[in-house]
Structures are given as C-alpha cells and as structure tokens.
C-alpha cells in the first residue's frame, strides 16, 4: 500500500467519524440542555458576579484517551 492509498483511507475514516459525531450531536441537541455531557466531575467551573470560567479538565482527559484509542485502532498495522 502506498502513501496515497493510506492517506485516502485515513481521510475516509475521519469523514465517517465526523459524520457520526455530527449525527450524535444533532440527536443530543433535540433532547435539551439538561444533559450534562461535558460537565463531568473534575471539570473546573468558577462563577462570580460578572465572570464565569469553565475549564473541562476531566472532559479533555477522557476525550484524549478516546481519540488515542481510535487512532491506535485505525493506524494499527
């Protein structure tokens, strides 16, 4: 398999993944905003009178783990 074939397969896989992710987000948006999808325990949220700060630490860690597993499955030889 040459370079162009492998890049083509990666782009097709990425396209299907993004399509699936888009459908999931559209479905979740129909359920309303009561689903704490990205507000996990360990995320930092500070709210003051005129200020709000949100740093999704746990969400970033889980997303990184998930994307690493997906990348390892796709790029495994």
Buried (B, 14 or more C-beta within 10 A) or exposed (E): EEEEEEEEEEEEBEEEEEEEEEEEEEEEEEEEEEEEEEEBEEBEEEEEEEEEEEEBEBBBEBEEEEEEEEEEEEEEE
